[in-house]
Amino acid sequence: MSVHLRDGKPEKPEKPPQPLTVHEAWLPRDHSMYRPRHGRQRAALICAVVFFLTPVVSLGLFGRPAEFENHQLHDFPSLSDGWGFFAGLSQWATDWLPGRQAAVQAEDGISRGVFGEPPALGAKPAQPGVGPVTGQPPALPETGQSQGQTNSNYPPVVEGRDGWLYLGNDLYAKCNPMIPAATVIDELIGFRKAVEASGRRLVLIVPPDKSDIFPQFLPDQYAGKDCAPVAARTMWQRLNTDVGYLDLRQPLLAESQRRGAPIYFKQDTHWQFHGGLTMVRALAEDLRPGVTSTWRTAPKEKFDKQTDLPPLIGRTGSEPAELESLAPDGGADRTRTFFGQPNTVPIELHGGATVGTVPDKVAMIGDSFTGFANMYLAATFTDMTIMHSDYVQQSTDAAAAKLAGSDVIVLEIAERNLIGGQSPILAPAVVKTLSEQLAKHPRR
């Protein structure tokens, strides 16, 4: 090893440069590493400060902004979220930015008026309300969960023929599942085995996507055209051969033919209340064959329902909706609505049995499609607990206890949430907790 000498004495090696602990623009001007911010950096910093402070100022001046995109405004993030704080901060500032609704609507108008095409707006979760339009955005229940993030090739809404709109995630989820389809099927098979091993019965219901059951209104070309129908056919086949489920496709098409119009809303991603009634009728017949022979229905109420797809492309919209009365014994109407019921609170149905009602002790897990059926379930099931998948995800132990107190478990998962692996019910930890609780409390 060589040693450098200075004046006959060993020279001390120089210390390596130490990393800066502050930004170079904050150093003293006479510091050798001082670098002033250039114009672009200053402009970016000013824009960032304005972007994040504007929502705070506007809240004090103008109050809370409207939830025009059919999702709840993001809350201010917590520092305990770690790096997630910064992602949450951006979402919060975007949602609370004043004038954003007008800007989105202006973008839509300019894009269509000048360029003749819809704007490429970012995808947002579709979280629609079930009830009638009021002066405020629709009350819960909502879907509550993300409907999946699309990219630039999959728009949030596909505009079809005759004013029909389709949720872009109907197609994206099939072509880009969060969980492989084989894994989803395995989870369902495992859950069915756990339910049946505990002495209970499982009924799986999968409401079809509008793009699947009514594809005739889709445009000639759209993202996912080559892969989405193939994925859907494969899923239906595997559900039929490997899992077992209550198929609603033919009953829904038959009811549409009887009514002379499709049973789904044109500008909403859900079926109409007639679709919810069709599901309840099929479920009742599956549990108690012949029980619906005494059912009598009649028109009950009409109202305008706020549709969930127009807000995703900067618009607003509503469609006529109709509720029906339902008398299981052919006499008095037993329906009751649950508009405004939050997803985090189960619905407990207990009523006196009569001709045409289903007495089985049932626990049902559903999503937003079940929201269009609650009033008819209330009319016909005398011992049922209805839980939204959001509640099951947040309160899995409590939900498992409710399943353990039942004889029949009904699991409703919309097609896009099932095939895309997006339903919280499909999370392995949730399935494991539910299955273990059922095993601890068998029904014999």
KOLTIDO-980497 format. One record per residue (C-alpha): x, y, z; residue number from 1. Coordinates in pm, 1 decimal. Example, Ala and Ser with C-alpha at 12.3 -4.5 7.8 and 13.67 -1.06 7.14 Angstrom:
NODE, xx, yy, zz, k
NODE, 1230.0, -450.0, 780.0, 1 $
NODE, 1367.0, -106.0, 714.0, 2 $
//
This chain:
NODE, xx, yy, zz, k
NODE, 0.0, 0.0, 0.0, 1 $
NODE, 144.7, 335.2, -99.7, 2 $
NODE, 143.8, 630.8, 143.9, 3 $
NODE, 153.9, 991.8, 26.1, 4 $
NODE, 393.8, 1216.1, 219.4, 5 $
NODE, 371.1, 1591.3, 270.5, 6 $
NODE, 669.9, 1765.7, 432.9, 7 $
NODE, 802.0, 1423.9, 533.1, 8 $
NODE, 476.0, 1334.3, 713.7, 9 $
NODE, 200.6, 1098.3, 602.5, 10 $
NODE, -87.2, 1281.6, 436.2, 11 $
NODE, -433.0, 1224.1, 582.8, 12 $
NODE, -682.4, 1097.3, 324.0, 13 $
NODE, -956.4, 1341.9, 229.5, 14 $
NODE, -1302.2, 1271.6, 370.1, 15 $
NODE, -1557.6, 1167.2, 110.0, 16 $
NODE, -1821.4, 1433.7, 37.2, 17 $
NODE, -2118.5, 1411.2, 272.7, 18 $
NODE, -2473.1, 1397.0, 132.3, 19 $
NODE, -2678.8, 1712.6, 161.7, 20 $
NODE, -2940.0, 1715.4, 433.4, 21 $
NODE, -3136.2, 2003.0, 276.9, 22 $
NODE, -3225.8, 2102.8, -75.5, 23 $
NODE, -2934.8, 2278.4, -253.9, 24 $
NODE, -3149.0, 2589.2, -307.0, 25 $
NODE, -3175.8, 2631.0, 71.9, 26 $
NODE, -2799.6, 2639.3, 131.5, 27 $
NODE, -2618.3, 2969.6, 202.8, 28 $
NODE, -2538.2, 3156.8, -115.2, 29 $
NODE, -2161.6, 3133.5, -51.5, 30 $
NODE, -2179.9, 2752.0, -16.4, 31 $
NODE, -1995.7, 2566.2, -290.5, 32 $
NODE, -2301.3, 2346.8, -365.4, 33 $
NODE, -2562.2, 2624.0, -358.0, 34 $
NODE, -2786.0, 2610.4, -662.9, 35 $
NODE, -3080.0, 2847.1, -701.1, 36 $
NODE, -3410.5, 2711.3, -822.5, 37 $
NODE, -3466.2, 2777.7, -1188.5, 38 $
NODE, -3789.8, 2921.1, -1321.6, 39 $
NODE, -3958.7, 2589.6, -1395.2, 40 $
NODE, -3895.6, 2458.1, -1046.1, 41 $
NODE, -4039.8, 2772.5, -890.8, 42 $
NODE, -4344.7, 2756.1, -1116.5, 43 $
NODE, -4402.8, 2389.3, -1031.7, 44 $
NODE, -4369.1, 2457.9, -660.4, 45 $
NODE, -4612.9, 2748.6, -676.3, 46 $
NODE, -4863.8, 2542.1, -875.7, 47 $
NODE, -4840.6, 2257.5, -622.4, 48 $
NODE, -4901.3, 2492.9, -331.0, 49 $
NODE, -5197.7, 2654.2, -508.2, 50 $
NODE, -5341.1, 2312.4, -603.9, 51 $
NODE, -5339.3, 2181.5, -247.5, 52 $
NODE, -5439.8, 2505.3, -73.6, 53 $
NODE, -5726.4, 2596.2, -307.3, 54 $
NODE, -5960.6, 2323.1, -173.1, 55 $
NODE, -5898.1, 2443.7, 182.0, 56 $
NODE, -5979.0, 2804.3, 94.3, 57 $
NODE, -6282.4, 2713.2, -118.3, 58 $
NODE, -6424.9, 2498.6, 162.1, 59 $
NODE, -6436.4, 2803.0, 387.5, 60 $
NODE, -6583.5, 3026.7, 117.1, 61 $
NODE, -6822.0, 2798.5, -70.8, 62 $
NODE, -6874.8, 2492.6, 150.0, 63 $
NODE, -6860.4, 2127.1, 53.2, 64 $
NODE, -6848.1, 2054.7, -323.6, 65 $
NODE, -7107.1, 1829.1, -488.3, 66 $
NODE, -7038.4, 1456.4, -529.0, 67 $
NODE, -7115.1, 1474.2, -900.7, 68 $
NODE, -6915.5, 1166.5, -1006.1, 69 $
NODE, -7120.7, 920.6, -801.0, 70 $
NODE, -6851.6, 846.4, -547.8, 71 $
NODE, -6799.6, 983.7, -201.6, 72 $
NODE, -6544.8, 1263.1, -176.3, 73 $
NODE, -6208.5, 1139.1, -52.1, 74 $
NODE, -6131.2, 1236.4, 306.5, 75 $
NODE, -5806.3, 1410.2, 397.6, 76 $
NODE, -5546.7, 1129.9, 430.8, 77 $
NODE, -5384.0, 1031.9, 757.1, 78 $
NODE, -5010.1, 1051.3, 820.5, 79 $
NODE, -5034.8, 695.1, 950.6, 80 $
NODE, -5091.4, 582.7, 590.8, 81 $
NODE, -4717.9, 614.8, 522.1, 82 $
NODE, -4644.7, 670.6, 154.7, 83 $
NODE, -5016.5, 627.4, 89.4, 84 $
NODE, -5057.7, 974.8, 240.4, 85 $
NODE, -4927.2, 1134.9, -78.4, 86 $
NODE, -5152.1, 934.8, -308.9, 87 $
NODE, -5447.1, 1011.7, -83.6, 88 $
NODE, -5354.4, 1380.5, -75.3, 89 $
NODE, -5373.8, 1401.6, -453.0, 90 $
NODE, -5716.0, 1230.1, -458.7, 91 $
NODE, -5843.1, 1458.5, -183.0, 92 $
NODE, -5725.7, 1776.0, -356.5, 93 $
NODE, -5871.5, 1664.4, -689.1, 94 $
NODE, -6213.9, 1585.7, -543.2, 95 $
NODE, -6232.7, 1910.7, -346.9, 96 $
NODE, -6106.8, 2137.8, -627.1, 97 $
NODE, -6366.5, 2414.5, -683.9, 98 $
NODE, -6529.8, 2432.5, -1026.4, 99 $
NODE, -6424.7, 2079.5, -1119.6, 100 $
NODE, -6775.7, 1971.3, -1216.3, 101 $
NODE, -6809.0, 2265.5, -1455.4, 102 $
NODE, -6466.3, 2186.7, -1601.0, 103 $
NODE, -6557.1, 1822.5, -1666.0, 104 $
NODE, -6884.4, 1921.2, -1830.0, 105 $
NODE, -6705.1, 2184.6, -2038.6, 106 $
NODE, -6452.5, 1925.0, -2155.3, 107 $
NODE, -6737.2, 1698.1, -2259.5, 108 $
NODE, -6910.8, 1977.0, -2453.9, 109 $
NODE, -6594.7, 2093.8, -2629.1, 110 $
NODE, -6483.2, 1742.8, -2720.8, 111 $
NODE, -6819.8, 1652.2, -2869.2, 112 $
NODE, -6892.0, 1988.8, -3029.3, 113 $
NODE, -6549.8, 2050.5, -3182.8, 114 $
NODE, -6405.5, 1704.6, -3239.4, 115 $
NODE, -6723.8, 1498.5, -3260.8, 116 $
NODE, -6614.8, 1242.1, -3001.5, 117 $
NODE, -6648.7, 1190.1, -2626.9, 118 $
NODE, -6364.2, 1310.8, -2404.5, 119 $
NODE, -6104.8, 1069.0, -2271.6, 120 $
NODE, -6195.1, 1118.7, -1907.9, 121 $
NODE, -6025.2, 914.1, -1640.1, 122 $
NODE, -6209.1, 610.0, -1508.2, 123 $
NODE, -6385.0, 640.1, -1174.4, 124 $
NODE, -6548.4, 381.4, -952.7, 125 $
NODE, -6918.3, 350.3, -1024.1, 126 $
NODE, -7102.0, 379.0, -694.4, 127 $
NODE, -7465.5, 431.5, -782.8, 128 $
NODE, -7760.0, 485.7, -558.6, 129 $
NODE, -8070.7, 274.9, -584.5, 130 $
NODE, -8346.8, 515.5, -486.9, 131 $
NODE, -8522.1, 805.1, -658.7, 132 $
NODE, -8361.2, 1132.0, -762.1, 133 $
NODE, -8368.6, 1402.1, -495.6, 134 $
NODE, -8213.7, 1745.4, -462.8, 135 $
NODE, -7887.9, 1578.6, -355.4, 136 $
NODE, -7687.5, 1288.1, -497.4, 137 $
NODE, -7859.9, 952.9, -437.2, 138 $
NODE, -7835.7, 806.7, -90.3, 139 $
NODE, -7673.6, 478.0, -8.9, 140 $
NODE, -7672.0, 186.3, -65.8, 141 $
NODE, -7387.3, 213.7, -313.4, 142 $
NODE, -7152.6, -39.5, -462.6, 143 $
NODE, -6895.1, 84.3, -215.1, 144 $
NODE, -6605.6, -90.0, -383.0, 145 $
NODE, -6387.8, 2.8, -675.0, 146 $
NODE, -6524.9, -120.2, -1001.2, 147 $
NODE, -6173.3, -161.9, -1130.7, 148 $
NODE, -5932.2, 82.8, -1289.3, 149 $
NODE, -5940.3, 103.1, -1666.1, 150 $
NODE, -5671.1, 253.2, -1885.8, 151 $
NODE, -5675.6, 474.9, -2193.2, 152 $
NODE, -5778.3, 182.8, -2414.1, 153 $
NODE, -6078.9, 106.3, -2194.1, 154 $
NODE, -6291.8, 416.7, -2140.9, 155 $
NODE, -6497.9, 447.1, -1821.8, 156 $
NODE, -6815.4, 437.4, -2031.6, 157 $
NODE, -6880.8, 277.6, -2370.0, 158 $
NODE, -7142.5, 469.9, -2567.0, 159 $
NODE, -7363.7, 231.8, -2760.3, 160 $
NODE, -7662.6, 253.7, -2991.8, 161 $
NODE, -7996.1, 419.4, -2917.9, 162 $
NODE, -7861.4, 605.7, -2613.6, 163 $
NODE, -7733.9, 293.6, -2436.2, 164 $
NODE, -7432.6, 332.8, -2208.5, 165 $
NODE, -7214.4, 50.9, -2076.3, 166 $
NODE, -6967.2, 50.9, -1788.7, 167 $
NODE, -6619.0, 18.2, -1936.6, 168 $
NODE, -6517.3, -207.3, -1650.2, 169 $
NODE, -6770.2, -468.5, -1766.9, 170 $
NODE, -6523.9, -531.1, -2048.9, 171 $
NODE, -6195.7, -442.1, -1881.4, 172 $
NODE, -6256.4, -680.6, -1589.5, 173 $
NODE, -6305.4, -973.2, -1824.6, 174 $
NODE, -5991.3, -902.5, -2026.6, 175 $
NODE, -5772.8, -790.4, -1734.0, 176 $
NODE, -5886.7, -973.4, -1418.8, 177 $
NODE, -5731.9, -879.8, -1085.1, 178 $
NODE, -5736.1, -1248.6, -991.0, 179 $
NODE, -5699.8, -1528.9, -1250.1, 180 $
NODE, -6033.2, -1685.9, -1342.2, 181 $
NODE, -5910.8, -2028.8, -1233.9, 182 $
NODE, -5831.4, -1893.8, -886.6, 183 $
NODE, -6178.2, -1737.1, -858.8, 184 $
NODE, -6341.3, -2067.5, -948.0, 185 $
NODE, -6123.4, -2250.1, -695.4, 186 $
NODE, -6227.1, -2003.2, -422.0, 187 $
NODE, -6594.7, -2060.9, -502.4, 188 $
NODE, -6553.0, -2436.6, -507.0, 189 $
NODE, -6373.7, -2425.2, -172.9, 190 $
NODE, -6642.5, -2205.7, -18.6, 191 $
NODE, -6921.3, -2431.3, -144.3, 192 $
NODE, -6749.1, -2733.6, 8.6, 193 $
NODE, -6710.6, -2549.3, 339.3, 194 $
NODE, -7078.2, -2447.3, 343.8, 195 $
NODE, -7206.4, -2793.7, 256.7, 196 $
NODE, -6964.9, -2965.0, 497.3, 197 $
NODE, -7117.5, -2753.3, 776.0, 198 $
NODE, -7463.8, -2889.1, 695.6, 199 $
NODE, -7586.1, -2577.6, 514.4, 200 $
NODE, -7694.3, -2503.3, 160.7, 201 $
NODE, -7527.5, -2248.9, -69.3, 202 $
NODE, -7704.8, -2066.9, -350.9, 203 $
NODE, -7475.9, -1867.9, -581.1, 204 $
NODE, -7636.6, -1591.1, -790.2, 205 $
NODE, -7445.9, -1401.7, -1060.2, 206 $
NODE, -7634.7, -1106.8, -1215.7, 207 $
NODE, -7506.6, -1080.2, -1573.6, 208 $
NODE, -7338.0, -763.5, -1695.3, 209 $
NODE, -7548.5, -548.4, -1924.7, 210 $
NODE, -7281.6, -579.1, -2192.4, 211 $
NODE, -7314.8, -957.8, -2171.2, 212 $
NODE, -7690.8, -1005.9, -2163.0, 213 $
NODE, -7778.7, -713.4, -2396.2, 214 $
NODE, -7478.7, -684.8, -2632.7, 215 $
NODE, -7695.2, -583.1, -2929.6, 216 $
NODE, -7670.3, -216.0, -2829.2, 217 $
NODE, -7290.5, -210.1, -2810.7, 218 $
NODE, -7106.8, -15.8, -3084.9, 219 $
NODE, -6953.0, -204.4, -3375.9, 220 $
NODE, -6604.3, -154.3, -3235.1, 221 $
NODE, -6506.8, -122.5, -2869.4, 222 $
NODE, -6217.3, -210.6, -2641.9, 223 $
NODE, -6240.9, -571.3, -2526.2, 224 $
NODE, -6459.0, -691.7, -2812.8, 225 $
NODE, -6226.2, -982.3, -2890.4, 226 $
NODE, -6159.4, -1102.7, -2535.9, 227 $
NODE, -6457.9, -1008.3, -2315.2, 228 $
NODE, -6722.8, -1238.2, -2474.4, 229 $
NODE, -6478.4, -1530.7, -2472.7, 230 $
NODE, -6397.3, -1479.5, -2104.3, 231 $
NODE, -6768.4, -1455.4, -2020.3, 232 $
NODE, -6857.3, -1779.3, -2202.1, 233 $
NODE, -6573.6, -1960.0, -2027.0, 234 $
NODE, -6686.0, -1833.1, -1687.6, 235 $
NODE, -7051.5, -1933.2, -1733.9, 236 $
NODE, -6943.9, -2279.4, -1845.5, 237 $
NODE, -6717.7, -2332.2, -1544.8, 238 $
NODE, -6982.0, -2200.3, -1305.0, 239 $
NODE, -7223.4, -2453.5, -1447.9, 240 $
NODE, -6992.2, -2755.4, -1453.7, 241 $
NODE, -6761.9, -2696.4, -1156.7, 242 $
NODE, -6938.5, -2469.0, -907.4, 243 $
NODE, -7315.7, -2470.4, -951.4, 244 $
NODE, -7524.4, -2152.9, -954.0, 245 $
NODE, -7874.3, -2016.7, -1000.6, 246 $
NODE, -7880.6, -1905.4, -1365.3, 247 $
NODE, -8084.1, -1585.5, -1410.5, 248 $
NODE, -8005.0, -1516.5, -1774.9, 249 $
NODE, -8303.7, -1694.3, -1925.5, 250 $
NODE, -8553.6, -1564.1, -1665.0, 251 $
NODE, -8428.4, -1209.0, -1723.7, 252 $
NODE, -8457.3, -1239.6, -2101.4, 253 $
NODE, -8801.6, -1395.6, -2068.1, 254 $
NODE, -8919.7, -1109.8, -1844.4, 255 $
NODE, -8775.3, -857.6, -2089.6, 256 $
NODE, -8968.2, -1022.2, -2371.5, 257 $
NODE, -9287.3, -1024.3, -2165.9, 258 $
NODE, -9250.9, -653.4, -2091.0, 259 $
NODE, -9145.9, -566.4, -2443.9, 260 $
NODE, -8822.9, -392.0, -2335.4, 261 $
NODE, -8483.8, -488.2, -2185.4, 262 $
NODE, -8494.8, -528.3, -1810.4, 263 $
NODE, -8177.1, -320.3, -1756.8, 264 $
NODE, -8157.3, 60.5, -1748.7, 265 $
NODE, -8017.8, 219.7, -2065.9, 266 $
NODE, -7787.1, 461.2, -1882.1, 267 $
NODE, -7723.0, 270.8, -1560.6, 268 $
NODE, -7508.5, -35.7, -1510.1, 269 $
NODE, -7782.8, -224.1, -1317.6, 270 $
NODE, -8102.3, -408.3, -1386.7, 271 $
NODE, -8431.4, -236.4, -1314.3, 272 $
NODE, -8641.0, -320.8, -1010.4, 273 $
NODE, -8817.7, -575.6, -1230.8, 274 $
NODE, -8481.3, -751.9, -1249.7, 275 $
NODE, -8458.6, -757.3, -871.6, 276 $
NODE, -8806.1, -910.0, -855.6, 277 $
NODE, -8702.5, -1170.4, -1113.2, 278 $
NODE, -8408.1, -1268.6, -893.9, 279 $
NODE, -8627.6, -1298.8, -582.5, 280 $
NODE, -8880.4, -1511.8, -767.6, 281 $
NODE, -8608.2, -1747.7, -895.4, 282 $
NODE, -8449.2, -1773.8, -549.6, 283 $
NODE, -8780.7, -1848.0, -378.4, 284 $
NODE, -8861.4, -2118.8, -633.7, 285 $
NODE, -8516.1, -2270.6, -592.2, 286 $
NODE, -8560.8, -2298.7, -214.3, 287 $
NODE, -8934.5, -2381.6, -211.0, 288 $
NODE, -9058.3, -2506.3, -549.5, 289 $
NODE, -9411.6, -2384.9, -624.1, 290 $
NODE, -9412.0, -2119.2, -350.4, 291 $
NODE, -9461.7, -1832.8, -599.2, 292 $
NODE, -9785.8, -1973.8, -743.0, 293 $
NODE, -9990.4, -1746.6, -513.7, 294 $
NODE, -9778.8, -1432.9, -569.5, 295 $
NODE, -9960.3, -1128.9, -704.6, 296 $
NODE, -9787.1, -814.8, -829.5, 297 $
NODE, -9918.8, -479.4, -947.3, 298 $
NODE, -9772.3, -137.6, -1039.0, 299 $
NODE, -9703.3, 55.7, -719.3, 300 $
NODE, -9493.2, 368.3, -775.1, 301 $
NODE, -9303.8, 544.8, -1053.4, 302 $
NODE, -9017.3, 787.7, -1006.6, 303 $
NODE, -8703.2, 916.1, -1175.4, 304 $
NODE, -8388.8, 729.6, -1076.9, 305 $
NODE, -8052.3, 901.9, -1105.3, 306 $
NODE, -7842.3, 689.4, -1340.5, 307 $
NODE, -7482.7, 610.9, -1256.1, 308 $
NODE, -7306.6, 614.8, -1594.5, 309 $
NODE, -7358.0, 972.5, -1726.4, 310 $
NODE, -7158.0, 1130.1, -1437.5, 311 $
NODE, -6856.7, 923.8, -1541.5, 312 $
NODE, -6843.5, 1121.4, -1868.1, 313 $
NODE, -6926.4, 1459.5, -1722.0, 314 $
NODE, -7303.7, 1444.8, -1762.5, 315 $
NODE, -7610.0, 1396.4, -1547.2, 316 $
NODE, -7901.8, 1169.7, -1621.7, 317 $
NODE, -8207.1, 992.4, -1490.5, 318 $
NODE, -8452.7, 732.4, -1613.7, 319 $
NODE, -8805.2, 635.4, -1517.3, 320 $
NODE, -8817.4, 352.8, -1264.6, 321 $
NODE, -9114.1, 153.7, -1143.4, 322 $
NODE, -9174.5, -30.6, -819.7, 323 $
NODE, -9428.4, -310.3, -793.8, 324 $
NODE, -9634.0, -428.2, -502.4, 325 $
NODE, -9597.3, -792.6, -407.1, 326 $
NODE, -9855.7, -992.3, -214.3, 327 $
NODE, -9719.3, -1345.8, -155.1, 328 $
NODE, -10062.7, -1481.2, -56.1, 329 $
NODE, -10245.7, -1280.1, -320.7, 330 $
NODE, -10380.4, -1033.3, -62.6, 331 $
NODE, -10197.2, -744.9, 105.2, 332 $
NODE, -9879.1, -586.9, -27.2, 333 $
NODE, -9581.8, -674.9, 196.1, 334 $
NODE, -9305.1, -476.3, 24.0, 335 $
NODE, -9106.8, -206.6, 199.8, 336 $
NODE, -8815.5, -2.8, 68.0, 337 $
NODE, -8472.1, 46.4, 219.7, 338 $
NODE, -8353.2, 355.8, 33.0, 339 $
NODE, -8086.8, 528.5, 238.7, 340 $
NODE, -7975.9, 210.5, 415.7, 341 $
NODE, -7593.5, 226.0, 444.0, 342 $
NODE, -7389.5, -64.3, 314.8, 343 $
NODE, -7226.0, -109.6, 653.5, 344 $
NODE, -7552.4, -200.0, 829.2, 345 $
NODE, -7712.3, -542.1, 765.3, 346 $
NODE, -8083.1, -562.0, 688.6, 347 $
NODE, -8269.7, -793.0, 923.5, 348 $
NODE, -8597.6, -929.6, 786.3, 349 $
NODE, -8835.1, -1092.2, 1031.7, 350 $
NODE, -9205.3, -1123.8, 965.7, 351 $
NODE, -9503.5, -1348.4, 1013.5, 352 $
NODE, -9520.0, -1642.7, 777.0, 353 $
NODE, -9809.7, -1666.1, 538.1, 354 $
NODE, -9896.3, -1848.6, 219.4, 355 $
NODE, -9631.7, -1776.4, -43.0, 356 $
NODE, -9351.9, -1679.6, 195.6, 357 $
NODE, -9018.9, -1858.1, 244.0, 358 $
NODE, -8959.9, -1964.4, 608.2, 359 $
NODE, -8597.4, -2081.3, 568.0, 360 $
NODE, -8337.2, -1915.3, 790.4, 361 $
NODE, -8128.4, -1736.7, 525.8, 362 $
NODE, -7814.4, -1523.0, 536.5, 363 $
NODE, -7746.5, -1337.9, 211.1, 364 $
NODE, -7433.8, -1157.7, 95.8, 365 $
NODE, -7492.4, -925.3, -198.8, 366 $
NODE, -7375.7, -614.2, -379.0, 367 $
NODE, -7551.2, -322.9, -548.5, 368 $
NODE, -7773.1, -553.3, -757.7, 369 $
NODE, -7935.1, -683.8, -441.1, 370 $
NODE, -8030.4, -323.7, -358.9, 371 $
NODE, -8289.7, -347.5, -637.8, 372 $
NODE, -8437.4, -661.1, -478.5, 373 $
NODE, -8449.2, -577.8, -106.5, 374 $
NODE, -8812.4, -466.2, -107.8, 375 $
NODE, -8921.6, -797.3, -263.2, 376 $
NODE, -8702.8, -1004.0, -31.8, 377 $
NODE, -8873.5, -822.5, 257.4, 378 $
NODE, -9212.5, -922.9, 120.2, 379 $
NODE, -9138.8, -1291.9, 82.3, 380 $
NODE, -8864.6, -1403.5, 326.0, 381 $
NODE, -8958.7, -1423.3, 692.1, 382 $
NODE, -8614.9, -1492.6, 843.3, 383 $
NODE, -8334.6, -1336.5, 641.7, 384 $
NODE, -8024.6, -1125.2, 704.8, 385 $
NODE, -7892.9, -927.9, 405.8, 386 $
NODE, -7530.8, -813.6, 419.9, 387 $
NODE, -7352.1, -599.3, 163.2, 388 $
NODE, -7010.0, -725.3, 59.4, 389 $
NODE, -6861.3, -402.5, 198.7, 390 $
NODE, -6990.5, -495.9, 544.3, 391 $
NODE, -6849.9, -847.3, 512.7, 392 $
NODE, -6510.6, -707.6, 418.7, 393 $
NODE, -6502.9, -456.0, 705.2, 394 $
NODE, -6666.8, -674.2, 971.3, 395 $
NODE, -6574.8, -1024.0, 862.4, 396 $
NODE, -6604.7, -1184.0, 1207.0, 397 $
NODE, -6951.0, -1035.0, 1265.2, 398 $
NODE, -7061.3, -1143.1, 919.7, 399 $
NODE, -6928.7, -1493.2, 978.8, 400 $
NODE, -7134.7, -1515.2, 1298.7, 401 $
NODE, -7448.8, -1425.8, 1103.8, 402 $
NODE, -7370.4, -1693.1, 844.7, 403 $
NODE, -7320.7, -1943.8, 1125.1, 404 $
NODE, -7672.8, -1871.3, 1249.2, 405 $
NODE, -7832.0, -1960.4, 915.4, 406 $
NODE, -7939.4, -2275.4, 734.9, 407 $
NODE, -7909.7, -2133.3, 383.5, 408 $
NODE, -7639.6, -1900.1, 252.5, 409 $
NODE, -7708.3, -1694.6, -59.0, 410 $
NODE, -7408.4, -1536.2, -228.7, 411 $
NODE, -7480.0, -1273.3, -496.4, 412 $
NODE, -7183.6, -1138.8, -695.1, 413 $
NODE, -7222.8, -931.5, -1011.3, 414 $
NODE, -7057.2, -1083.3, -1317.0, 415 $
NODE, -6787.3, -815.1, -1352.1, 416 $
NODE, -6696.0, -841.9, -983.3, 417 $
NODE, -6678.2, -1219.7, -1006.1, 418 $
NODE, -6492.8, -1262.7, -1333.3, 419 $
NODE, -6258.3, -973.6, -1255.8, 420 $
NODE, -6184.4, -1099.2, -905.8, 421 $
NODE, -6294.9, -759.7, -770.5, 422 $
NODE, -6545.7, -869.9, -507.8, 423 $
NODE, -6412.2, -847.7, -150.9, 424 $
NODE, -6586.0, -1179.3, -84.3, 425 $
NODE, -6327.1, -1348.2, -304.5, 426 $
NODE, -6034.4, -1239.5, -87.6, 427 $
NODE, -5871.0, -1556.9, 52.7, 428 $
NODE, -5863.5, -1413.1, 406.7, 429 $
NODE, -6237.6, -1342.7, 395.9, 430 $
NODE, -6323.7, -1685.0, 255.9, 431 $
NODE, -6102.3, -1849.3, 519.0, 432 $
NODE, -6266.8, -1664.4, 809.0, 433 $
NODE, -6619.7, -1740.6, 688.7, 434 $
NODE, -6539.0, -2105.9, 623.3, 435 $
NODE, -6373.8, -2157.2, 962.8, 436 $
NODE, -6668.5, -2005.9, 1148.1, 437 $
NODE, -6913.0, -2231.3, 963.5, 438 $
NODE, -6703.8, -2535.3, 1050.9, 439 $
NODE, -6710.8, -2440.6, 1420.3, 440 $
NODE, -7092.7, -2421.2, 1417.4, 441 $
NODE, -7224.9, -2706.7, 1202.1, 442 $
NODE, -7598.1, -2748.1, 1134.3, 443 $
NODE, -7710.0, -3104.8, 1169.2, 444 $
//
